[in-house]
Structure formats: structure tokens, C-alpha cells
Amino acid sequence: MKKMIVMLMVLVFVGVGAAIAGDVVTYEASQGKVTFDHKGHQDKLKDCAKCHQGKPAKIDVTKDVAHKDLCKKCHQEMGGPTKCGDCHKK
């Protein structure tokens, strides 16, 4: 029971951190953690619409979003990192 409560608290804090668009958000992934520097992306792209549609809001980053729809596609277009180990750190 304690493990479930701790896990729930971790998920809540991760969700809150992403929702308020903190400077750095870390996502857990099977290939290693991915650290997303929100402010760094804002400073480089200068346009919230590159990632957010409509009013900027939390993006639910799933494997498909990261690998197919948004992150990797943009990294290929903008010259960002595209190899697994560039983003995933164990």
C-alpha cells in the first residue's frame, strides 16, 4: 500500500511539474530518463505554436509523440539530437 501511495505521489508531482511548464522536466522511459529543458526550447524556437496548438498547455508526451509526431520530427527539421542516447540517459 505504501508503494502505491508513493508511486501516486510521484506521478502527481511529475504531472504538476509538466503542467506548470517548469524549466526542466524529466520523463521516465525504458531506454533511460529523458530530460526536457522547456526554457531552452522556448528560447530557441521562440514560438509556442511549434509544439502547442491553441493556448499553450501541457503536452502528454507518450512514446509515439516523442518518436513519431513531435519531438523527433522537429529535431530532424531543426538539427536537434536524433539518436537514442542523445535524449535517453541511463
Residue pairs with C-beta under 8 A, 6 or more apart in sequence:
14 25
14 26
14 27
15 58
17 25
18 25
18 58
18 59
18 61
19 57
19 58
21 38
21 56
21 58
22 38
23 37
23 38
23 39
24 35
24 36
24 37
24 38
24 39
25 35
25 36
25 38
26 33
26 34
26 35
26 36
27 33
27 34
27 35
27 36
27 61
29 63
29 88
31 84
31 88
31 90
32 85
32 88
32 89
32 90
33 88
33 89
33 90
34 66
34 87
34 88
34 89
35 89
36 61
41 51
42 48
44 78
45 51
45 78
48 56
50 74
51 59
51 70
51 74
52 59
59 65
59 70
61 71
65 71
66 72
66 87
71 87
72 82
74 80
75 81
75 82
76 82
81 87
